[in-house]
Amino acid sequence: MGRLDRRSQSAKMRFEAARKRRMHPLWQGQLAPVHWRTKFTTKEMKDV
């Protein structure tokens, strides 16, 4: 259980880091296109 928990936590941190990296200042105050968000989410899901 602890092992699984730690693994999911690291995956979550990686996800957050990737999201911050992709969040260019230009995106601030502006919604990313739906296709951009979808593509990003599915890629992250496969990565985890």
C-alpha positions in Angstrom: 0.0 0.0 0.0 2.8 2.5 1.0 4.7 1.6 -2.2 1.7 2.2 -4.4 1.0 5.5 -2.6 4.5 6.7 -3.1 4.4 5.8 -6.8 1.1 7.6 -7.4 2.5 10.6 -5.6 5.6 10.8 -7.8 3.4 10.5 -10.8 1.3 13.3 -9.6 4.4 15.5 -9.0 5.6 14.7 -12.5 2.2 15.6 -13.9 2.2 19.0 -12.0 5.7 19.7 -13.2 4.8 19.0 -16.8 1.7 21.1 -16.5 3.7 24.0 -15.1 6.3 23.6 -17.9 3.7 23.8 -20.6 1.9 26.7 -19.0 3.6 29.5 -20.9 2.9 33.0 -19.7 0.9 33.6 -22.9 -1.7 31.1 -21.6 -2.4 33.0 -18.4 -5.9 34.5 -18.1 -6.9 32.5 -21.2 -8.3 29.0 -21.6 -6.2 26.6 -23.6 -8.1 25.2 -26.6 -10.1 22.0 -25.8 -8.1 19.9 -28.2 -4.8 21.1 -26.5 -6.1 20.1 -23.1 -7.4 16.8 -24.3 -4.2 15.9 -26.1 -2.1 16.8 -23.0 -4.3 14.9 -20.6 -4.4 11.7 -22.7 -0.6 11.8 -23.1 -0.1 12.2 -19.4 -2.5 9.4 -18.7 -0.5 7.1 -21.0 2.8 8.3 -19.4 1.6 7.3 -15.9 
